[in-house]
Structure formats: C-alpha cells, structure tokens
C-alpha cells in the first residue's frame, strides 16, 4: 500500500469540522423538507378524497409526475428556473414536494384504516364535515401513519447529498471539496458515511420502537 493510499487519521480529523458544518445544513434541509412534506402530503391526501374530479384529477397527475421523475432532475430544474431564491431554500422545497407525494399515500392508508363505524358515528351525531375530519378521522389516521412518516424522514436525510447538484454545501459536498483541495477523498467520504450512520441508525431504532408501540 502506497503512502497516498494509506488511511490518515490526520486527514480524518482535519475534515471533521467542515463535515460538522455540513451536517447542520443536512439536518436543516431534512427538518424543513419534512415539515413541508408532512403538511403538503396531508393536504394532497385529503384533497384526493374530496370526490371532485376537477380537483382530484390534476392533483393525481401532478403526484404521478413528481413520483415518476428523479429527485436530482427536479432539484436542477427548480434551481435553473427559480434563480431568485437561495439554493438551500429551493432544495428544501423540492425535497418537501417530492416526499409529499409519497407521504400522501401513507396518509391515505391511515385514513382508510379508520373504522367505518367512526365515520357513521360522526354522521349520526350530525357533525360538520370539517369537524369530522379534525376531531374524529385525522387524529386516528395520523397516529397510524407516524412510523411511515418517520421512515420517509430517514430516507430524506440520506438523500440530501443530491443537494450538491445545486451548490448547497451539505456534508457530501464539504467532503468533496476537502478531497479536491487535499487530494484525500477516502477519509472525507468515510467520515461522511459514519456521520450519516450515527444520525440515521438511532433514528431508525426510534421509528421501529414507535412502530412496535403503535402496533
């Protein structure tokens, strides 16, 4: 093994501060994207159950379009079109919209899992439709969807490296920059993988525990 191929703890330590800075950007993009996805996904799920074809058909077409095109292409396209906005803001919104299309299906399954008797009881009590949704259906549906939403949050966190394509300096981009400046990629990329593991694995354990508790 040559000197340039050998692992260097000095380089591993030197790249760590830049990766920690990138980790904050990664977490920020994940949290903001997740909030957008959770709210928009719920909206899409409710709208698609409205029964109004003039609304449900365009929403269904848009959902299928977003789900059928790569996230990377969506990021680059949005960054080229909305040049007046910061790349990080564009990245957060695109992540949120992309994952909202998947979360809407999780919400749909949660809504469908609400016993029919609950709907019938709300009708029997003459509850307004809005009150039926907010007080009866959604509290039960969202409780059932929490594990699925948690899994998508982990997936979003692991896909934030795609933000490199629009110039956002998250962990992966910081590692690439360090590797390019110092001609040492192995330490930088390895540290990125370890940091992703340190964050995502405990989160996946919490999601699994939540699944078991709600089962």
N, C-alpha and C positions, 0 to 999 in steps of 0.2 A: 504494500500500500504506500503510495507516494505521499509527500507532505501535503499536497493540495487536496488529496482525497481523505485524509485523516480527519476525524472529528475534533473540533476545537472548542473546549469549554469557554475559552476567552471570547470567541465569536458568539457563542450561545448567550453568554452574559451580556455582551455588548449590544445585541439586537433586542434584548428583552424590554428596555424602556420604550422603544419605538412600537413594539408589539402591544405593550400595555396601553399606550395611547390609541393604537388602532383598535384594541379591544373595546374601549369606551365608545368609539364610533360604531363598531359592530353591534354592541348591546343597544345603543341608542336607536340605530336603524331597525333592529329587531323589535324593540318595545313600541316605537311609533308605528311601524308597519303592522304589528299585531293588533294595536288598538284600531287602526283603520280597517283591517281585515275583519275583526270581530264585529264592529258596528255595521260595516257595509255588507258583510256576509249575512247578518241577521236581517237587514233591510231587504236584501235580494230574496232570501228565503220566504219572508212574509209576502213580498210583492208577488212572487211566483204562485202563491196560494190564493191570490185575490180572485182569480177566475176571469178577470178582464183581459181578453186576448189582445186588445190594443196595447196593453202594458206588458203582459207576460211574454208575448212572442218576441218583441225587441229585446227584453231583458234576457230571455233564454238564448237568443242569437249572440248577444254580447258575451254572455257567460261562456258559451261554447267556443267563441273566437279566442277569448283570453286563455282558456284552458288548452286550446289546440296550438298555441304559438309559444315558442320558447321564452322563458323569462329574460334571457340575455338579449334577445332581439327587442323585446318590449322596453328594456332599460335604454338601449342605444337609441331606439326610435324616439322615445319620450325625451331623451336628452338633446336630440337634434331638433326637435320641434319646439320644446319649451326652454329655449336658451336663456330666457329672462330670469329663470329660477335657479337657485343653487343646486348643484348636482346631488348633494345629500338629500335635500327635500324631494327631488324627483325620484331618487332611489327609494325613499321611504314610501312615497305614494304608490309607485309601481309595485313594490313588494306587497303593500296592503291590498291593492286592487287584484293582483294576481292570486293571492291566497284567499281573498274574499270569495272568489268563485268556487274554491274547494270547501271553504268553511260553510258556505251556503248549503251545501249538500249535507254537512254534518248537522246543521240546524234543522234542515228538512227532516232528516231521520229522527231527530229529537222531538220535533213537533208531531210527527206521525206516531211516535211511541206513546204520546199522551193518550190514556184510555178514552175511548169514545164516550164513556159514561160521563167524563168530565165536561165534554162539550154539551152533552144533553142536559146535564145539571145546570149549566150556565144558561141554556135556553129556557129551561123550566123556571129558573129564577128571574127570567126576563132581564138578564144583564146586558148592557150595551156591548156591541161587538168590541169596541176598544177596551172596555173593562174586562171582557172575557179573555182577551189576549194578554193584557198586562197583569191581571190578578190570578188567572187560572192556568192558561196554557204556557206562556213563556217561562214562568218560574220553574215549572216542572221540566220543560224542554231543555232549558239552559243547564239545569243541574245534570241532565243526562249527557250533555254534549261536552262538558268540561274536559274529560280525558282526551277526546278527539281534538279539541282546540289546543290542548297542551302539546300534543304530538305535532301539530302543524306549527306551533311556535318554535319547537326544536328544529323542525325542517327549515323554517325560515332563517333561523340563526345560522344553520350550516350552509345556506345558500347566499349569505351576504357577501362572500368573496366575488360574486358576479358584479358587485358594485365597482370593481376595478375597471370595468369597461367604460365607465362614465367618469373616471377620475377621482372617485371617493377613496381616500386613503384609510381603508379599514385594515385589519390585521394582515390579510394576504398581500395587499398592495405594499404595506410597510415592509413586509418580508422580502418582496421582490425588489424594492428599492434598495434595501440593505445589501441583498445579494449582488445587485448590479454595481453598487458602489464599491464593494469589498471583494467581489468575485468569490463569495462564500454563500451558496444557496442552501446547502444541506442543513446547516444549523438553523437558519432562519425558518425554512419550511417545516423542519421537525418541531421547532418551538411553537409554530402556529398550530400544528396538529395537536400538540399537547395541551395548549390553551383551549382549543375547541373541545377537547375531551374533558378537561377539568370543569368546564362550564356545562356542557350538554349532558354528560353522563349523570351527574347528581340530579339534574332537572328531569331526565328520563325516569330515574328512580322515583322521584316525587310523583310524576304523572302515573306511573304504574301503581304506586300506593293509592293514589286517588281513584284509579280505576277499580282496584280491589275493594275500596271502601264503599264506592257507589254501586258496585255490582249487586 
